[in-house]
């Protein structure tokens, strides 16, 4: 009487082990080489001079902006909506370029910010 379930030979077990090892290395490489996409969150807050915004990446504070960027003095945004609109714009630029963007006066005007 013969059985069809013979134990695997040593070379085939070695090949199977190497294949599993290569798959594990490929998965590990993908996780290390391709970093997770940042998850930016904008939070607005009231200041003595108006409104400001914070930008967080995975709950870690990246930018604290209590005033209108690039403007002299301590003038905040006139409304919560303006602060949020600018914060969203900055977060989107950071997502696209992976760098800190600069805001020009023209950018602020296009975003509806009244510059004093």
C-alpha positions as CSV (number, residue, x, y, z in Angstrom):
1,X,0.0,0.0,0.0
2,X,1.5,3.4,-1.0
3,X,0.7,6.7,0.4
4,X,0.5,9.9,-1.6
5,X,1.5,12.1,1.3
6,X,5.2,11.7,1.4
7,X,7.3,14.1,3.4
8,X,8.8,16.9,1.3
9,X,12.4,16.5,0.4
10,X,15.0,18.8,2.0
11,X,15.7,20.9,-1.2
12,X,12.0,21.7,-1.7
13,X,11.7,22.8,2.0
14,X,14.7,25.0,1.5
15,X,13.2,26.6,-1.6
16,X,9.9,27.1,0.3
17,X,11.7,28.7,3.2
18,X,13.7,31.0,0.8
19,X,10.5,32.0,-1.0
20,X,8.8,33.0,2.3
21,X,11.9,34.9,3.3
22,X,11.9,36.8,0.0
23,X,8.2,37.7,0.4
24,X,8.8,39.0,3.9
25,X,11.8,41.1,2.8
26,X,9.7,42.5,-0.1
27,X,6.9,43.5,2.3
28,X,9.4,45.1,4.8
29,X,11.1,47.0,2.0
30,X,7.7,48.5,0.8
31,X,7.0,49.7,4.4
32,X,10.4,51.3,4.8
33,X,10.9,52.8,1.3
34,X,7.4,54.2,0.8
35,X,6.7,56.3,3.9
36,X,3.2,56.8,5.1
37,X,1.4,59.8,3.6
38,X,1.2,62.7,6.1
39,X,-2.2,63.3,7.6
40,X,-2.5,67.0,8.1
41,X,-5.2,68.5,10.3
42,X,-6.0,72.3,10.6
43,X,-7.3,73.7,13.9
44,X,-8.2,77.3,14.2
45,X,-8.1,79.3,17.5
46,X,-9.1,82.7,18.8
47,X,-6.3,85.1,19.6
48,X,-6.2,88.6,21.1
49,X,-5.6,90.0,17.6
50,X,-8.2,87.9,15.7
51,X,-7.8,84.2,14.6
52,X,-4.9,81.9,14.0
53,X,-4.4,78.3,13.0
54,X,-2.3,75.3,13.9
55,X,-1.3,72.5,11.5
56,X,-0.8,69.1,12.9
57,X,0.7,66.0,11.3
58,X,-0.6,62.8,12.9
59,X,-1.5,64.9,16.1
60,X,2.0,66.5,16.2
61,X,2.1,70.3,16.0
62,X,4.0,71.3,12.9
63,X,2.9,75.0,12.5
64,X,1.5,77.4,15.1
65,X,0.4,80.5,13.2
66,X,-1.3,83.1,15.5
67,X,-1.0,85.9,13.0
68,X,-1.3,86.6,9.2
69,X,1.9,85.2,7.7
70,X,4.3,87.7,6.3
71,X,2.6,90.7,7.8
72,X,4.2,92.9,10.4
73,X,2.7,93.3,13.8
74,X,0.5,90.9,15.7
75,X,-2.6,91.0,13.5
76,X,-4.6,87.8,13.3
77,X,-7.1,86.7,10.7
78,X,-10.3,88.7,10.7
79,X,-12.5,85.5,10.9
80,X,-12.3,81.9,11.8
81,X,-13.2,81.1,8.1
82,X,-10.2,83.0,6.8
83,X,-7.8,81.3,9.2
84,X,-9.2,77.9,8.3
85,X,-9.0,78.6,4.5
86,X,-5.4,79.7,4.7
87,X,-4.5,76.7,7.0
88,X,-6.1,74.3,4.5
89,X,-4.2,75.9,1.7
90,X,-0.9,75.6,3.6
91,X,-1.6,72.0,4.6
92,X,-2.5,71.1,0.9
93,X,0.8,72.6,-0.3
94,X,2.7,70.7,2.4
95,X,1.1,67.5,1.2
96,X,2.0,68.2,-2.4
97,X,5.6,69.4,-1.9
98,X,6.6,67.8,1.5
99,X,8.0,71.2,2.4
100,X,7.0,74.4,4.2
101,X,5.2,76.7,1.7
102,X,5.6,80.4,1.5
103,X,2.5,82.6,1.3
104,X,2.7,85.8,-0.8
105,X,0.4,88.8,-0.4
106,X,-1.3,87.7,-3.7
107,X,-1.9,84.2,-2.3
108,X,-3.5,85.7,0.8
109,X,-5.7,88.0,-1.4
110,X,-6.8,85.0,-3.5
111,X,-7.8,83.2,-0.4
112,X,-10.0,86.1,0.7
113,X,-7.8,87.5,3.4
114,X,-8.1,91.2,4.1
115,X,-4.5,92.5,4.6
116,X,-4.4,95.5,6.9
